[in-house]
Amino acid sequence: MMQTVQPPVFRFGVVILAAGSSSRMGRPKQLLPLDGEPMLLRAVEAALKSAAWPIVVVLGANAEQIRPILSRHPVLIAENPAWIEGMASSLRTGISTLRQFSRSLDAAVVALCDQPKFTSEVIRRLVQTHQATQRSVVASRYNGRNGAPALFLREHFSKLINLTGEEGARALLNSSGDHVATIDLPELAADLDTPADYAAYQQSSIQLNLPHP
């Protein structure tokens, strides 16, 4: 009797970028309540509901205020002392932490902490699209360009660790070539950077929960 060969397990981690100072919001947006819980925790819980391991949360500004909300969650906290340099420094910190934790990871999903519509289903679709296309990068597409959350195979880890500046991996995600697959996720265009963004999101949530006449 022939034995069925099982496909290799696809091992990936998640890096959640949460090191910014929230200067436009005027207070740490990682702690803003969304539907009863801090915004950062929503992103963490989405990652924990997925097949990813480990989950790395990169903190920087306001780390002492934010760290306590993560104490009961099985995540790795990586502090980025160079957070003021921009998003690339947090990518370096997060990917380096993943590589130190495990050399056998096949990929990393990089996510932002301020996208209310980020869910475990988004992570599942990124992985599924990679497996269907075998592309080495899978990006979410919204607002006419590719962005996070995005999946990067291990072959790109060195590039991510050597990024500089504020734009992070944007150039890699939007580069020409056939190594990038995309998923249209217009709902992820909603991110919360300003008090007006936050108020609009809160209002939309209230309207969605109102009983229909």
PEDAMO-V648997 format. One record per pair of residues at least 4 apart in sequence whose ideal C-beta (glycine too) atoms are under 7 Angstrom apart, sorted by the first residue. I is the first residue (numbers start at 1). J is the second residue. If there is no record, write none. Layout:
BEGIN
I_J / I_J
END
This chain:
BEGIN
10_106 / 10_127 / 10_131 / 11_104 / 11_105 / 11_106 / 12_52 / 12_105 / 12_106 / 12_107 / 12_108 / 12_109 / 12_127 / 13_52 / 13_53 / 13_54 / 13_55 / 13_56 / 13_98 / 13_105 / 13_108 / 14_47 / 14_52 / 14_55 / 14_56 / 14_109 / 14_111 / 14_123 / 15_56 / 15_58 / 15_94 / 15_95 / 15_98 / 15_108 / 15_110 / 16_43 / 16_44 / 16_47 / 16_55 / 16_56 / 16_57 / 16_58 / 16_111 / 16_113 / 17_58 / 17_87 / 17_90 / 17_94 / 17_110 / 17_112 / 17_113 / 18_30 / 18_40 / 18_57 / 18_58 / 18_59 / 18_66 / 18_113 / 19_58 / 19_59 / 19_60 / 19_61 / 19_80 / 19_83 / 19_90 / 20_60 / 20_61 / 20_83 / 21_61 / 22_27 / 22_28 / 22_29 / 24_193 / 24_194 / 25_29 / 25_193 / 25_194 / 25_195 / 26_195 / 28_62 / 28_65 / 28_66 / 29_39 / 29_114 / 29_192 / 30_38 / 30_39 / 30_40 / 30_66 / 30_113 / 31_38 / 31_65 / 31_66 / 31_69 / 32_38 / 32_39 / 32_192 / 32_198 / 33_37 / 33_38 / 34_39 / 34_42 / 34_116 / 35_205 / 37_41 / 37_42 / 38_69 / 39_113 / 39_114 / 39_192 / 40_44 / 40_66 / 40_69 / 40_113 / 41_45 / 41_69 / 42_46 / 42_116 / 43_47 / 43_111 / 43_113 / 43_118 / 44_48 / 44_55 / 44_57 / 44_70 / 44_73 / 44_75 / 45_49 / 46_118 / 46_119 / 46_120 / 47_52 / 47_55 / 47_111 / 47_123 / 48_55 / 48_73 / 49_120 / 50_120 / 50_123 / 50_124 / 52_109 / 52_123 / 54_76 / 54_101 / 55_75 / 55_76 / 56_75 / 56_76 / 56_78 / 56_94 / 56_97 / 56_98 / 57_70 / 57_75 / 57_77 / 58_78 / 58_80 / 58_90 / 58_93 / 58_94 / 59_63 / 59_66 / 59_67 / 59_77 / 59_79 / 59_80 / 60_79 / 60_80 / 60_83 / 60_90 / 61_83 / 62_66 / 63_67 / 63_79 / 67_77 / 70_75 / 70_77 / 76_97 / 76_101 / 78_93 / 78_94 / 78_97 / 80_89 / 80_90 / 80_93 / 82_89 / 83_89 / 83_90 / 85_89 / 86_165 / 86_166 / 87_91 / 87_166 / 87_167 / 87_168 / 88_92 / 88_163 / 88_164 / 88_165 / 88_168 / 89_93 / 90_94 / 91_95 / 91_110 / 91_160 / 91_163 / 91_168 / 91_169 / 92_96 / 92_161 / 92_163 / 93_97 / 94_98 / 95_99 / 95_108 / 95_157 / 95_160 / 95_161 / 96_100 / 96_161 / 97_101 / 98_105 / 98_108 / 99_103 / 99_157 / 105_154 / 106_153 / 106_154 / 107_151 / 107_152 / 107_153 / 107_154 / 108_152 / 109_123 / 109_126 / 109_149 / 109_151 / 110_148 / 110_149 / 110_150 / 110_152 / 110_169 / 111_118 / 111_148 / 111_149 / 112_148 / 112_191 / 114_191 / 114_192 / 114_193 / 115_188 / 115_190 / 115_191 / 116_190 / 116_192 / 116_201 / 117_187 / 117_188 / 117_190 / 118_122 / 118_149 / 118_188 / 120_124 / 121_125 / 122_126 / 122_149 / 122_185 / 123_127 / 124_128 / 125_129 / 125_183 / 126_130 / 126_138 / 126_149 / 126_151 / 126_183 / 127_131 / 127_151 / 128_132 / 129_133 / 129_138 / 129_181 / 129_183 / 130_135 / 130_138 / 130_151 / 130_181 / 133_181 / 135_179 / 135_180 / 135_181 / 136_153 / 136_155 / 136_156 / 136_179 / 137_150 / 137_151 / 137_152 / 137_156 / 137_172 / 137_173 / 137_179 / 137_180 / 138_150 / 138_151 / 138_181 / 138_183 / 139_146 / 139_147 / 139_150 / 139_173 / 139_180 / 139_182 / 140_147 / 140_148 / 140_149 / 140_150 / 140_183 / 140_185 / 140_188 / 141_146 / 141_182 / 141_183 / 141_184 / 141_185 / 142_147 / 142_185 / 142_186 / 142_188 / 142_189 / 143_189 / 145_174 / 146_173 / 146_174 / 146_180 / 146_182 / 147_173 / 150_169 / 150_173 / 152_156 / 152_160 / 156_160 / 156_172 / 157_161 / 158_162 / 159_163 / 159_172 / 160_169 / 163_168 / 163_169 / 167_171 / 169_173 / 170_174 / 171_175 / 173_180 / 175_180 / 190_201 / 192_197 / 192_198 / 192_201 / 193_197 / 195_199 / 196_200 / 197_201 / 198_202 / 199_203 / 200_204 / 201_205 / 202_206 / 203_207 / 204_208 / 205_209 / 206_210
END
